[in-house]
């Protein structure tokens, strides 16, 4: 019965853990992949052309990356 106060308050909440380098890279690759799919979808006839729903913060971050880093993130699954 040595449970911490946090566990008593929210017993269903999982404990947080730090991500290792491989997990961080996989998360970045997944985020870039989803962004590219949303950003590059085909235009739809008769619909507002500026209705794309993608994260502007991710777009800003990707624009700040070097071309080599962006390429390696986009091509991660091909390695």
C-alpha positions in Angstrom: 0.0 0.0 0.0 2.8 2.4 -0.9 1.0 4.0 -3.9 2.0 7.5 -4.7 -0.5 10.4 -4.5 -0.6 10.7 -8.3 -1.7 7.1 -8.7 -4.4 7.5 -6.1 -5.8 10.6 -7.8 -5.8 9.2 -11.3 -5.3 5.4 -11.1 -6.1 4.8 -14.9 -3.5 7.3 -16.1 -0.3 5.5 -17.4 3.0 6.6 -16.2 5.0 8.8 -18.6 8.3 7.6 -19.9 11.0 9.3 -22.0 11.3 8.3 -25.6 14.6 7.0 -26.9 16.2 8.2 -30.1 14.6 5.6 -32.3 11.1 6.3 -30.9 11.6 10.0 -31.4 12.7 9.5 -35.0 9.7 7.2 -35.7 7.3 9.8 -34.3 8.9 12.5 -36.5 8.6 10.3 -39.5 5.0 9.5 -38.8 4.2 13.2 -38.3 5.8 14.1 -41.6 4.1 11.3 -43.4 0.6 12.4 -42.2 1.4 16.0 -43.1 2.6 15.1 -46.6 -0.6 13.1 -47.2 -2.8 16.0 -46.0 -0.8 18.7 -47.8 -0.6 16.9 -51.1 -4.1 15.6 -51.5 -5.7 16.2 -54.9 -8.0 19.2 -55.4 -11.7 18.4 -55.5 -13.9 19.8 -58.1 -16.5 22.3 -56.9 -15.0 22.7 -53.4 -13.1 25.6 -51.9 -9.5 25.2 -53.0 -8.1 26.5 -49.7 -10.0 24.0 -47.5 -7.0 21.8 -46.7 -6.8 20.8 -43.1 -3.1 20.4 -42.1 -1.2 21.7 -39.2 0.4 25.1 -39.9 2.9 24.6 -37.1 4.3 21.4 -38.7 4.5 23.3 -42.1 6.5 26.0 -40.4 8.8 23.5 -38.8 9.4 21.6 -42.0 10.2 24.8 -43.9 13.0 25.4 -41.3 14.6 22.0 -41.8 17.5 21.5 -44.1 16.6 19.8 -47.4 18.8 16.7 -46.5 17.0 16.3 -43.1 13.5 16.7 -44.7 14.5 14.2 -47.4 15.7 11.6 -44.8 12.5 12.0 -42.8 10.3 11.6 -45.9 12.3 8.6 -47.2 12.8 6.8 -43.8 10.6 3.8 -44.7 12.6 3.2 -48.0 15.9 2.5 -46.2 
